[in-house]
């Protein structure tokens, strides 16, 4: 049985992340983020993080981060103008029991790297952080 930790939400406006017609068939109606997730995966990869292929979940588009088996994910969602994302860690109880749960430090590193990517993107406006 896994439990979960997550970062604060990063919320921002950006018109650069296009919406692919029908992409919300894989998430929920009106919930987009595929192009944002792909862009962010490239940014994280360039920053030295191992990333896996972007995939859809009900709540948005996810980027698996870190060595396999992935235990860290970035969730991206938006309506085409306003976007939000957060990093979450899924870890097994047994790893924590054995003192191997290092997800908190890694989560903070990934969150900081994403924040730097967004801060340096000229088209991102109104970047703010909210408690999840």
C-alpha positions in Angstrom: 0.0 0.0 0.0 1.6 3.3 -1.1 1.1 6.7 0.4 1.7 10.1 -1.2 3.5 13.5 -0.6 3.2 16.5 -2.8 4.6 19.9 -3.5 2.7 23.2 -3.4 0.8 24.0 -6.6 2.5 26.2 -9.2 -0.1 28.3 -11.1 0.6 30.6 -14.0 -0.7 32.0 -17.3 0.8 31.1 -20.6 -0.6 31.1 -24.1 2.3 29.1 -25.6 1.1 25.6 -24.7 -1.3 24.6 -27.4 -4.3 22.3 -26.8 -4.5 19.3 -29.1 -8.1 18.6 -30.2 -9.3 15.5 -28.4 -6.5 15.3 -25.8 -9.0 15.7 -23.0 -10.6 12.4 -24.1 -7.6 10.8 -22.2 -8.1 13.0 -19.1 -11.4 14.7 -18.2 -13.4 17.1 -20.4 -11.7 20.5 -20.6 -8.6 19.4 -18.8 -5.5 19.8 -20.9 -1.7 19.9 -20.5 -0.1 17.5 -22.9 2.1 20.2 -24.6 3.0 21.7 -21.2 4.0 18.2 -19.9 6.1 17.5 -23.0 7.9 20.9 -22.8 8.5 20.4 -19.1 9.8 16.9 -19.6 12.4 18.3 -22.1 13.4 21.0 -19.6 13.8 18.5 -16.8 15.8 16.2 -19.1 18.1 19.1 -20.1 18.6 19.9 -16.4 19.8 16.3 -15.8 16.8 14.6 -14.4 15.9 11.2 -15.9 12.3 11.4 -17.2 10.0 8.8 -18.7 7.3 9.2 -21.4 4.5 11.6 -20.6 1.1 9.9 -20.0 -2.5 10.8 -19.3 -4.4 10.4 -16.0 -7.9 11.6 -15.1 -6.5 14.7 -13.3 -4.1 15.8 -16.1 -0.8 14.8 -17.9 2.0 13.2 -15.9 5.8 13.1 -16.3 7.5 10.3 -14.5 10.8 11.5 -13.0 13.8 9.6 -11.5 15.1 6.1 -11.9 12.8 3.2 -12.5 10.6 2.2 -10.8 9.4 5.8 -10.9 8.1 7.0 -7.6 8.1 10.7 -8.5 5.7 12.4 -10.9 4.9 15.9 -12.2 1.1 16.5 -12.8 0.2 19.2 -15.3 -3.2 20.5 -16.1 -4.9 23.6 -17.5 -7.5 25.1 -19.8 -5.2 26.5 -22.5 -4.4 29.8 -20.8 -4.1 29.1 -17.0 -2.0 26.2 -15.9 -1.2 24.4 -12.7 1.3 21.7 -11.8 2.6 19.9 -8.8 5.1 17.2 -8.0 4.0 14.2 -6.1 5.9 11.2 -4.6 4.4 7.8 -4.4 6.4 5.5 -2.2 6.0 2.1 -0.7 5.5 1.7 3.0 8.3 -0.9 3.2 10.9 1.5 1.7 10.1 4.0 4.5 10.2 1.3 7.1 13.7 0.3 6.0 14.8 3.9 6.0 15.1 4.1 2.2 12.5 6.8 1.6 14.4 9.6 0.0 11.4 11.1 -1.9 11.2 14.3 0.1 14.6 15.6 -0.9 14.1 14.6 -4.5 10.7 16.1 -4.6 12.1 19.4 -3.4 14.9 19.3 -6.1 12.4 18.6 -8.9 10.1 21.3 -7.7 12.9 23.8 -7.5 14.1 22.9 -11.0 10.5 23.3 -12.4 10.2 26.7 -10.7 13.5 27.8 -12.3 12.3 26.6 -15.8 9.0 28.5 -15.5 10.8 31.7 -14.1 13.1 31.7 -17.1 10.4 31.1 -19.7 9.6 34.6 -21.2 6.0 33.7 -22.0 5.1 32.6 -18.5 3.1 35.2 -16.5 1.9 35.5 -13.0 3.7 32.5 -11.5 2.5 31.9 -8.0 2.7 29.1 -5.5 -0.3 27.8 -3.5 -0.5 25.2 -0.8 -2.0 22.0 -2.1 
